[in-house]
Amino acid sequence: MFKRRFAVFCTILTVVSIVLAACSPAGSPGEAGSASEAAAPAAGVAVAPAGEFPIVSEPITIKAFICPNSSVKDYNDNEYTRWLTNLTNISLELDIPPVPDAQQKLNLMLASGDLPEVIIGCNIRLDQMQILAQQGLVLPLNDYIDKYGVEFKKVYEAYPQIEDLITLLDGKIYGLPHVNDCYHCSMSQKMWVYQPWLDKLGLEVPTTTEEFYQMLKAFKEQDPNGNGLDDEIPLSGTTFTNGGWHSPIDQFIMNSFVYNDVVTPNGARHLILEDGTVKAAFTEPGWQEGLAYLHKLYSEGLIDPQAFTNDSSLIQQLGENADVPILGAVGAGWYGVFTQNGGPSGRWKEYTPIAPLEGPSGMRQTPRTPYQPTGGQANFVITNQAKNPEAAFRLADVFYGFDSTTNSVFGVEGEDWVRASDTDVSIAGGKALYTVLKVWGGEPQNRHWSQTVPTFRTNEYRMAQTYNPDDPLERWLFEWTRDLMEPYGTTDKAVPPLVFTEEQSKLFGELNTSVLTAVDEWTANFIIGNADVEADWDTYLATLNDTGLPQFLEIYQTAYDAKYK
């Protein structure tokens, strides 16, 4: 299934940085190793050798805090929970906050020092982990990986770059990642157009920004839904924070003018790595040109005025309009953002993605993140309160095995999924590895943990699922991405996940909020016409400088140089 849209970024970092700074011990930011090692508890109970089960001879309990998934009805009364306990002899005493409160509760818990033994599913970024390690709140895992990492070492074999991505400034690893190599997610800025309108008007799929403009004009002027009303919406979108995955108006289109990586691993947006220098896309001439193009669309009534206030529910209402289709084009990571996947209207089958558009200068690209499998985030952490850290790590290693990955994502073997037969054909067209019998989607259930624990899903694993023609989503997304996006995929401009010092992290959170707020406000005003993209451009740049853009870029550059130069 598609990757969940990453919408919450700077607020969490700001809160964590400020809260943790308040309880930070004295000492140099670079002295993380000694603090963590000093906090390490005793070894605890004896565990079985690597790869042998059960992990402990007598049952034990480990206290765990989890950031839950709303599609899981009850983590305690859950088939995956029972499978894990039966295999390992380890029970989890779960602290499960309501989904909207999870990050806030985690931040307060970290600040108070009242910690569980492990933290699961919270996707803590490297810069946040640096602060936790510095304070000795989390344990280094390098020795445990060497001794017990039977399954986790396979992650390094598949993705050698991951070890470096999850390593902090002291050379140690403090958190294990969720590994999900979602191929279509790695090139997720897509644009969708309503194919029946193209067919009715005799239009070809646009390949340039000029052709895209002419298509939108035809959608507006030629009544493609045939109801005699001026109700067609040529192009719409949503806000960044409350909308659908990659559905803001400027995301897909801006890549025809300037490299536009919408979410950088540390939580920033619109950054470019060029010859070892970190730059802001939103100060480049191409950004100005892209804004001028978008203003032209808006001034001619081709962009929905509500695109700057729409949320995810409103954009889906447009896509599923009951009487006649009214939405001509929309940017999104997948069609489920603006239609109901598998819904009775059938609209989900009628929108087609288009390849990146060639801009006036010949630029034609889509950001392809080389860091997508993990993003450098920690999905499993052992705290300094762990009574049995070796047992906790061995439990974590289980998560990366085939059985745990498949059970935790799809449910019970033999009921929700089975191992494929020799004749089953995979999504990619080869021999399948497993067959999913029941697709739960977002429906609350007690069969699995819905990607809460770490998993190890390579692209090969994802594509090895038996193809089901009644559920074509994954094959379609794979083929569309391969055929339309990959020829234009750009990786060399992506900023990698970086580790900030505590001082850098605190300042980053403050600056990230102020800079991006200013960028979003000015972008909307330029497009709408409340500001003139030519006359007011210098004022815009001056405003960004006043909000701290130079210091913001300096933090990124310093962190990049520390790790890669």
Secondary structure, DSSP 8 states (H G I E B T S, - for coil): ---------HHHHHHHHHHHHHT--SS-TT-HHHHHHHH-----S----TT-SSSSSS-EEEEEEE---TTBS-SSS-HHHHHHHHHHSEEEEEE---GGGHHHHHHHHHHHT---SEEEEEEE-HHHHHHHHHTT-B---HHHHHHH-TTHHHHHHH-THHHHHTB-TTS-B-EE--EE--TGGGG--EEEEEHHHHHHHT-----BHHHHHHHHHHHHHS-TT-SSSS--EEEE---TTTS-TT-STTHHHHTTTS---S--TTS--SEEEETTEEEEGGGSHHHHHHHHHHHHHHHTT-B-GGGGT--HHHHHHHHT-SSS--EEEEEESSGGGTS-TT-TT-GGGTEEEE---B-TTS---EE--TTTTTTT-EEEEEBTT-S-HHHHHHHHHHHTSHHHHHHHHH--BTTTEEE--TT-BBTTSSB-SEEE----TTS-BSS--TT-S--EE-HHHHHTBB--TTS-HHHHHHHHIIIIIGGGEE-TT--------HHHHHHHHHHHHHHHHHHHHHHHHHHHTSS-TTTTHHHHHHHHHHTTHHHHHHHHHHHHHHHH-
